[in-house]
Structures are given as structure tokens and as C-alpha cells.
Amino acid sequence: MATKQETAEDTYARDHYQAREVVAAIAAELWNLPAPGDDSHPITWGHVGELGSIRETLDATLEKIQRHTGTAKVCPACDAILDGDTCPRCHYPTRRRQVVLNSGETLDVVAPDDHLGVHTDAGCHAWDQVAAFVVWSKTHEKWMTVPVN
């Protein structure tokens, strides 16, 4: 009897299912960890350190998944995963980049620039319509307007 050689898709499907099972088991086990307020098992600094280590491992795993799926919001300064207005690693302000049009209007950039122009919340604008970019200056530690020309 011939055996079927496992394909990449078969292996991926199996690993995906197993990963979901591991996530479910982790979620269940988190509920079994010592809880604050249980006098029979008081929380110690050892518990705190162990939970911190677990959280760091889970954060790293989530970051790896987000990078793989393309859903990660990445700091332009240090490549860390963002979860707010400031990078947790290098404290780079991560407000959305903006452009200033020749008309003086300032708009948020909502998609990567391409050779045709820049994509903003008000539509697409050709490069000849862009007067300046608003960027973070690490040297001056403030937002600065940089002319295109």
C-alpha cells in the first residue's frame, strides 16, 4: 500500500489545529494560577516573577504571530510591536505620520506612499501636491515639518 507523503498544506493544517489546542490549554491553565486574596495560598514575589516570565513569553509569541499575519503595528524607530501612542521599547511617539499639502491642509497618512503619491484620510494625492511631511525628530524630540523640496 502506497503511503501519502504529507504536503506543506497538510502539515500547516495539523500545526494550526495543534496551536489552537495549545492556546486553549494555556487559557485554561491561567485560571489555575494562584489568585490574589486566597489566604490559603498567598501571592509571593516568586509568583510575580514567574507570571511576569510567562507574560513575556506570551507577548513574544503574540508578536511573532502578528508579524506572520501582517497585523503587527511596528515602531518605525526600533521595530517593536506597538500597542499605543508611544513605543514601549524606545518611547518613540507613534502618532500617525502626516503630510501638508500645497493648499496648507494637514492630513493623516493612512497607507504607505508609492511612486504615484501619498494616501491620506482625504484620498490620494500626487507628489506634486505635497508640500511637506510632519515627522518626529529624535534629535529635537518633537514633531517637525520637513519641506519636500
C-alpha positions as CSV (number, residue, x, y, z in Angstrom):
1,M,0.0,0.0,0.0
2,A,1.4,3.4,-1.0
3,T,1.7,6.0,1.7
4,K,0.8,9.6,1.1
5,Q,3.6,12.0,1.6
6,E,2.5,14.9,3.8
7,T,2.2,18.2,1.9
8,A,3.1,21.6,3.3
9,E,-0.6,22.3,3.5
10,D,-1.3,19.1,5.5
11,T,1.5,19.9,7.9
12,Y,0.3,23.5,8.3
13,A,-3.3,22.5,8.9
14,R,-2.2,20.0,11.6
15,D,0.1,22.5,13.3
16,H,-2.6,25.2,13.1
17,Y,-5.1,22.9,14.9
18,Q,-2.5,21.9,17.5
19,A,-1.5,25.6,18.1
20,R,-5.2,26.4,18.7
21,E,-5.4,23.5,21.2
22,V,-2.3,24.8,23.0
23,V,-3.8,28.3,23.2
24,A,-7.0,26.8,24.7
25,A,-4.9,24.8,27.3
26,I,-2.9,28.0,28.2
27,A,-6.1,29.9,28.7
28,A,-7.5,27.2,31.0
29,E,-4.2,27.0,33.0
30,L,-4.1,30.7,33.5
31,W,-7.3,30.4,35.6
32,N,-5.5,27.8,37.8
33,L,-2.7,30.2,38.8
34,P,-2.7,31.5,42.4
35,A,-5.2,34.3,42.7
36,P,-4.8,37.4,44.9
37,G,-6.9,37.3,48.1
38,D,-6.6,33.5,48.6
39,D,-5.3,33.3,52.2
40,S,-4.5,29.6,51.9
41,H,-2.1,30.3,49.0
42,P,-0.8,33.9,49.4
43,I,0.9,35.5,46.5
44,T,4.7,35.7,46.8
45,W,7.3,37.6,44.8
46,G,8.2,34.2,43.2
47,H,4.6,34.0,41.8
48,V,5.0,37.6,40.5
49,G,8.3,36.7,38.8
50,E,7.0,33.5,37.3
51,L,3.8,35.2,35.9
52,G,6.0,38.0,34.5
53,S,8.1,35.5,32.7
54,I,5.0,33.7,31.4
55,R,3.6,37.0,30.2
56,E,6.8,38.0,28.4
57,T,6.8,34.6,26.6
58,L,3.2,35.0,25.6
59,D,3.9,38.6,24.4
60,A,6.8,37.4,22.3
61,T,4.6,34.6,20.8
62,L,1.8,37.0,20.0
63,E,4.3,39.4,18.4
64,K,5.6,36.6,16.2
65,I,2.1,35.6,15.1
66,Q,1.2,39.3,14.4
67,R,4.3,39.7,12.3
68,H,3.5,36.5,10.4
69,T,-0.1,37.6,9.7
70,G,0.9,41.2,8.9
71,T,-1.4,42.6,11.6
72,A,1.5,43.9,13.7
73,K,1.8,47.7,14.2
74,V,5.6,48.2,14.2
75,C,7.6,51.1,15.6
76,P,9.5,52.8,12.8
77,A,12.4,53.6,15.1
78,C,13.2,50.2,16.7
79,D,10.8,47.6,15.1
80,A,9.0,46.8,18.3
81,I,5.3,46.0,18.3
82,L,3.2,49.0,19.2
83,D,0.2,49.0,21.5
84,G,-0.5,52.7,21.9
85,D,0.7,56.2,21.1
86,T,4.3,55.6,22.4
87,C,6.6,52.7,21.7
88,P,7.0,50.5,24.8
89,R,10.7,49.8,24.0
90,C,12.2,53.1,22.8
91,H,9.4,55.6,23.7
92,Y,9.2,56.9,20.1
93,P,5.9,58.8,19.7
94,T,3.9,56.8,17.2
95,R,1.2,59.2,16.1
96,R,0.3,58.6,12.5
97,R,2.5,60.4,10.0
98,Q,1.0,63.5,8.4
99,V,1.6,65.5,5.2
100,V,1.0,69.1,4.5
101,L,-0.5,69.8,1.0
102,N,0.4,72.9,-1.1
103,S,-3.0,74.2,0.0
104,G,-1.8,74.3,3.6
105,E,-4.1,71.4,4.6
106,T,-2.6,68.8,7.0
107,L,-3.8,65.3,6.5
108,D,-3.1,61.9,8.2
109,V,-1.2,59.3,6.0
110,V,-3.3,56.1,6.1
111,A,-1.4,53.9,3.7
112,P,2.2,53.5,2.5
113,D,3.5,56.0,0.0
114,D,4.0,54.8,-3.5
115,H,5.5,56.1,-6.7
116,L,2.2,57.8,-7.6
117,G,1.8,59.8,-4.4
118,V,0.6,59.6,-0.8
119,H,-2.6,58.1,0.5
120,T,-4.4,60.1,3.2
121,D,-7.7,60.0,5.0
122,A,-9.0,62.5,2.4
123,G,-7.9,60.4,-0.7
124,C,-4.9,60.0,-2.8
125,H,-2.6,63.0,-3.5
126,A,0.1,63.2,-6.2
127,W,3.6,64.0,-5.1
128,D,3.4,67.5,-6.7
129,Q,0.5,68.3,-4.3
130,V,2.6,67.5,-1.2
131,A,4.5,70.5,0.3
132,A,5.9,68.8,3.5
133,F,5.9,65.9,5.8
134,V,5.3,66.1,9.6
135,V,7.9,63.8,11.2
136,W,9.3,63.0,14.6
137,S,12.8,64.4,15.2
138,K,14.8,62.1,17.6
139,T,17.4,64.9,17.9
140,H,15.0,67.6,18.8
141,E,12.4,65.2,20.4
142,K,9.5,66.9,18.8
143,W,7.3,66.8,15.7
144,M,8.8,68.9,12.8
145,T,7.5,69.9,9.4
146,V,10.0,69.0,6.7
147,P,9.5,70.6,3.3
148,V,9.5,68.2,0.3
149,N,11.8,70.4,-1.8
